[in-house]
Amino acid sequence: MLELKNITKAFNGTPVLTGVSLTIADSKTLAVVGPSGAGKTTLLRIISGLDTADSGEFIYNGATTTPAQLRKDGVIGVVFQGFELFPNLSVLENITLAPKLQGTSPQDAKQQAMTLLTQLDLPDQANSYPYALSGGQKQRVAIARALALNPEILLYDEPTSALDPNLRDSVASLIDSVKQQGMTQVVVTHDMAFAEAVADTTYQVQKAGEAQ
Ligand SMILES: Nc1ncnc2c1ncn2[C@@H]1O[C@H](COP(=O)(O)OP(=O)(O)OP(=O)(O)O)[C@@H](O)[C@H]1O
């Protein structure tokens, strides 16, 4: 369980997050919602260690920590909005690169990647390159790549926004199938209907200056 207490963040003196407190419960899906500009992406970047909070506390399984530490320990994985696949690497190479850099043998990394690709319904795409994939397939590869690092918490930044709207239901069922495997997930989205479809709990980010 990861708890955030009173997280604040300002950019150039303008407050964006003014005291975010929330709990990310094990094996549950939390949706972070809120209007455009409220600070959802900022919050996701802070939780994933890509940006730092100005103040506040992070408590992981009862102990005070920092997102930078969680990142170093591989606790958190991120599926980026634009997927950020390496265009010059095959699907298999995209998934195995980080585990191999972390010391997993090439054989084990490949075996794990093939298992993930099968689970995510992409076993025939291992040797394809990102340009040849549909948006939905790219997203599955991005999820497989994040899962290959065995994170305990998987964060998604706007998982439906780069996809055809009719893929929304399939993303929801994908997140649900990852949840069935016990994964803790945080989904940042502006889409309330999608949040309701996937989330066990919802956290609403307020625009700074607006009443709670
Ligand atoms: N690096 C930055 N420097 C300055 N201002 C920033 C920076 N990143 C975000 N902001 C500002 O912080 C506010 C919140 O932005 P953020 O992208 O977190 O909102 P959001 O809720 O994710 O919005 P959207 O739904 O439109 O993506 C915005 O006013 C934005 O301009």
PDBQT file of the ligand as one rigid body, heavy atoms in Angstrom, charges set to zero:
ROOT
HETATM    1  N1  LIG A 301       6.765  21.640 -16.298  1.00  0.00    +0.000 N 
HETATM    2  C1  LIG A 301       5.811  22.565 -16.103  1.00  0.00    +0.000 A 
HETATM    3  N2  LIG A 301       6.132  23.864 -15.991  1.00  0.00    +0.000 NA
HETATM    4  C2  LIG A 301       5.183  24.803 -15.770  1.00  0.00    +0.000 A 
HETATM    5  N3  LIG A 301       3.865  24.519 -15.653  1.00  0.00    +0.000 NA
HETATM    6  C3  LIG A 301       3.492  23.243 -15.752  1.00  0.00    +0.000 A 
HETATM    7  C4  LIG A 301       4.441  22.189 -15.982  1.00  0.00    +0.000 A 
HETATM    8  N4  LIG A 301       3.758  21.007 -16.020  1.00  0.00    +0.000 NA
HETATM    9  C5  LIG A 301       2.464  21.316 -15.833  1.00  0.00    +0.000 A 
HETATM   10  N5  LIG A 301       2.299  22.650 -15.675  1.00  0.00    +0.000 N 
HETATM   11  C6  LIG A 301       1.016  23.332 -15.412  1.00  0.00    +0.000 C 
HETATM   12  O1  LIG A 301       0.391  22.670 -14.329  1.00  0.00    +0.000 OA
HETATM   13  C7  LIG A 301      -1.017  22.588 -14.533  1.00  0.00    +0.000 C 
HETATM   14  C8  LIG A 301      -1.464  21.144 -14.453  1.00  0.00    +0.000 C 
HETATM   15  O2  LIG A 301      -0.994  20.437 -15.602  1.00  0.00    +0.000 OA
HETATM   16  P1  LIG A 301      -1.224  18.876 -15.801  1.00  0.00    +0.000 P 
HETATM   17  O3  LIG A 301      -0.681  18.501 -17.123  1.00  0.00    +0.000 OA
HETATM   18  O4  LIG A 301      -0.729  18.150 -14.617  1.00  0.00    +0.000 OA
HETATM   19  O5  LIG A 301      -2.827  18.818 -15.795  1.00  0.00    +0.000 OA
HETATM   20  P2  LIG A 301      -3.798  17.645 -16.234  1.00  0.00    +0.000 P 
HETATM   21  O6  LIG A 301      -4.858  17.589 -15.187  1.00  0.00    +0.000 OA
HETATM   22  O7  LIG A 301      -3.020  16.406 -16.484  1.00  0.00    +0.000 OA
HETATM   23  O8  LIG A 301      -4.405  18.217 -17.556  1.00  0.00    +0.000 OA
HETATM   24  P3  LIG A 301      -4.880  17.474 -18.921  1.00  0.00    +0.000 P 
HETATM   25  O9  LIG A 301      -6.103  16.668 -18.533  1.00  0.00    +0.000 OA
HETATM   26  O10 LIG A 301      -5.206  18.602 -19.817  1.00  0.00    +0.000 OA
HETATM   27  O11 LIG A 301      -3.728  16.626 -19.380  1.00  0.00    +0.000 OA
HETATM   28  C9  LIG A 301      -1.291  23.259 -15.866  1.00  0.00    +0.000 C 
HETATM   29  O12 LIG A 301      -1.687  24.575 -15.617  1.00  0.00    +0.000 OA
HETATM   30  C10 LIG A 301       0.057  23.230 -16.573  1.00  0.00    +0.000 C 
HETATM   31  O13 LIG A 301       0.183  24.302 -17.437  1.00  0.00    +0.000 OA
ENDROOT
TORSDOF 0
